Amino acid sequence: MIAHLISIGNELLIGDTINTNAAWLGKELLTCGVETEKVITIGDDDTLIKKALRQSLKRADLTIITGGLGPTHDDITKTALADFFNVGYKTDTQTLEYIQEVFKKRNIPFSESNYAQAQVPENCKVLFNKAGTAPGMWFEEDGHIVVSLPGVPSEMKYLMTTHVLTELRKRATGQSHYVSHYMNLAGIGESTLSDLRLKDVRSLLNNGVNMAYLPGRHGITLRISTFAPSLDSGKEKLEVVAEAIRKQALEYVYSEEKDDSLAATVGRLLSEHGKTVAVAESCSGGFLSNALTNIPGSSAYMMGGVVAYDNSIKEKILGVPQSMLNEFGAVSKPVAMEMAKSVAKLTNADFGLATTGIAGPGGGTAEKPVGLIWVGFWSADEHFAMKLQLFKDRMANKERSAIIAMDVLRRKLSGIKTYPYDVKPEFE
Amino acid sequence: MIAHLISIGNELLIGDTINTNAAWLGKELLTCGVETEKVITIGDDDTLIKKALRQSLKRADLTIITGGLGPTHDDITKTALADFFNVGYKTDTQTLEYIQEVFKKRNIPFSESNYAQAQVPENCKVLFNKAGTAPGMWFEEDGHIVVSLPGVPSEMKYLMTTHVLTELRKRATGQSHYVSHYMNLAGIGESTLSDLRLKDVRSLLNNGVNMAYLPGRHGITLRISTFAPSLDSGKEKLEVVAEAIRKQALEYVYSEEKDDSLAATVGRLLSEHGKTVAVAESCSGGFLSNALTNIPGSSAYMMGGVVAYDNSIKEKILGVPQSMLNEFGAVSKPVAMEMAKSVAKLTNADFGLATTGIAGPGGGTAEKPVGLIWVGFWSADEHFAMKLQLFKDRMANKERSAIIAMDVLRRKLSGIKTYPYDVKPEFE
């Protein structure tokens, strides 16, 4: 089944509201085997609404309209629908009684525009709305379904969950199931992954399996998905591709859970091993601490750390010798190593991570340009630092250096012997 | 000028990504007098892309396409465009050299798909992309403008700001001018601001001046805007409203610059006064340090700090007496005050800020529930802490406690005697 979504509202077009409804609908429809092919966003405009409807009925089995059902004069979806289907109105008594009761309870006078809320086009089936005052509407003509819902996310979700999805699932019986699998990777770039690692995986995709690269802040998420006659047969098809990806890039896959972060993975690994971490941050300036402490329960394994922005803190709190700072500079291998070791010792942590570098945009020199960053690592067994040449962009440098630090810790905790792509440890 | 937006990407249709680009574009285009009539969201599908383009060219003066320009096989916008315009490809040498340089610096092999990034349809003007590797493209045929941009928000925004909006503003000359003014507020909620402070300002808005509340992570931005025959006459109209807002809520207005952050404002004030700050974070876990160090040049006034997540760090590094921790608990007024003072002394900073609280979701008790947070402040003249009862949400608690700490420092540096709404300092 193919769906088109029509999102109605001027506020969406001038950017005062972000269209979160469309994403939610797309995701939920998939669970009923319905594929969203198109989302059309338009203003509260009679001509445009009818035109969008006409176009949608040509292609889609299901059209879901959200928005424009409020009580004010700029909400015209209902009149556009009655006009489009060329029908009159009927009063939905259940809705009328419900609105009257709500208004009485709240002691609000019942006005003409409230009465109009219970008027609906003759040819629709009413979807009773307990989450608000505007009812949803279900039209069915010549095998096409048109559903009209309020734009307020809570009301839209209530009506979808209570009425629409249930009905669609009933009808989908015997049809194909959407199955997906997510793999999260860190420590490798999109093009390197695609060209050097997953080139051969592509040939497995002619089997109705789709693979999408979703680059995010943490790295890359691969979504592999397919439609299959049953969930089990779908999962089987996906597993073939997932296994091929693991074969080519296992050390980069930090988890296979949707919406999972690298910081959460590191947290789980630390908890499993009963280990703790502490961080000493210069160039990342708190990004790494912040990422690690975003995870609920992180106080069990994150001791804390030091944001050693000023050199005096590197010396005074972390005990980096002044002579070392003078000889090698703050952005150097010995300082990164010393910071990692010192913060671990100071806090009795099992692992120490450190960053020191030129985040930019200022502060670079010919010898130490913006983007030069050293990441330090300390554990009782291993002590090293890694030289990175990252970006011109301050925020990207803070983030990426923190991610590499976390990814190295993840590999150590997982017993992986390799390092993020193109990153080499330098031992003492 | 009428614009249509075409957002491309399967991830938008299956709900993995919310289309925030469309809202941003709609808002920014308005500032050039361009009205967005429609947004069409479709997948990475050659036929649908060309169909959407054809339909758009019939109605719109300007079509902006986002997405589908990545280096992998599922990104097909560029080939669809070349096909649509029936042209071949040319190599953009500036982009090629830039990508090669970037890859060389990072020591990543230059692969075939990277080379393809610098190939563009013959008939386009290239919009050089410093924020990524996919260039933007500007097509102009029979009076229609078609712009193709990467879907990654940071790259899209960079290309819009650097190239597209400037060009559109140039072409808008002679039309009525869109004039806007932004006022950023912290330390007050949207409804309190609207009901208690700005009630009377509303009556000034019948003059063609629009006022929008844009709640953001930092607080609230008020955008007042109007269309006027000249920039000067527009500015005059806005100034009347701005002055009324200042009269009602001056102490909450931290700046009147678009996209300005509270952290940047605090940074400017510290620089102006030649003062420095250090932070001791427990519940905010690095959020405050990270926010302050996001500002370029912050190393001049941000000494750094301590993420005192574990109590042992509060004791060992910050010297909070064990007896105090035992008597009052880590989440308490004396500990917040001690942390603020100690981190300032330790780093020789002029100001010390501290947070300690129950970020949640776990760790709350009847006496100290989730969301209870103490923020400490120390300077040579003043030493106090503020008790906050915030949210159930961990991320919101980290963020809001950091913002209140920054806002209090802003007020001190600006000579403002009041505190954020409903926040009271408790001195020793």
Interface residues (C-beta under 8 A of the other chain):
Chain A: L12 L13 I14 G15 D16 T17 I18 N19 T20 A22 A23 W24 L25 G26 K27 E28 L30 E35 T36 E37 K38 V39 I40 T41 I42 G43 L48 G189 E190 S191 T192 S194 D195 L196 R202 N210 M211 A212 Y213 L214 P215 R223 S225 V279 E281 G285 G286 F287 L288 S289 N290 A291 L292 T293 N294 P296 G297 S298 S299 M302 M303 G304 G305 V306 V307 A308 Y309 D310 S312 I313 K316 I317 L346 T347 N348 A359 G360 P361 G362 G363 G371 Q389 L390 K392 D393 R394 M395 K398 Y421 D422
Chain B: S7 N10 E11 L12 L13 I14 G15 D16 T17 I18 N19 T20 A22 A23 W24 L25 G26 K27 E28 L30 E35 T36 E37 K38 V39 I40 T41 I42 G43 L48 G70 P71 T72 H73 D74 K105 R106 N107 I108 P109 S111 E112 S113 N114 K130 A131 V152 A212 L214 V279 E281 G285 G286 F287 L288 S289 N290 A291 L292 T293 N294 P296 G297 S298 S299 M302 M303 G304 G305 V306 V307 A308 Y309 D310 S312 I313 K316 I317 L346 T347 N348 A359 G360 P361 G362 G363 R394 M395 K398
